[in-house]
Amino acid sequence: MDHGPKIGERIPPFEAPDQFGRMHSLETIRRANGAVIVFVRSADW
């Protein structure tokens, strides 16, 4: 069973909406110190 990327592994390009529905990619949120991405599975699936 695949559980996503391993620690330190690079992730593929993606886009996801923020809480206001605006789309962002890793390039638009990454800053000089990097970025932390947290994926949460919805209970409504």
N, C-alpha and C positions, 0 to 999 in steps of 0.2 A: 504494500500500500504506500503510495506517494504522499508525503506530508509537507511538500513544498521545499524551498531551497534550504540548503545546509547553512549553518552559521558561517558568515564570511563569504559565501557564494554570491556572485553577481546575479541580479535578477534581470529578466528580459524587459525591454521597454513596455510601458503600460500607461494607460490613462484611467483615472477614477474620479468620480464626483466628490466634492467636499460637502459639508453639511448644508450649503446653500445651493447645491446643484451645479456649481461651476466645475468644469473639468480641469484636472491638473495631471501633469506627467512628472516623472522623477526629476527631469531637467528643470521644471518650473518650481519645484519645492526645495531642491538641494541648494545649500548655502556653503560657505567656506568650511564649516565644521561638519558637513555632511547632512544626513537626514535620518530620522528613525521612522520606519514604516510599520504600522501595526494593522494586521488584518484580523477582523472579528467576524466570525460566522454568525449570521442572523439566526434567531430562534424560530423565525417564520419561514421555513423551507420545507 
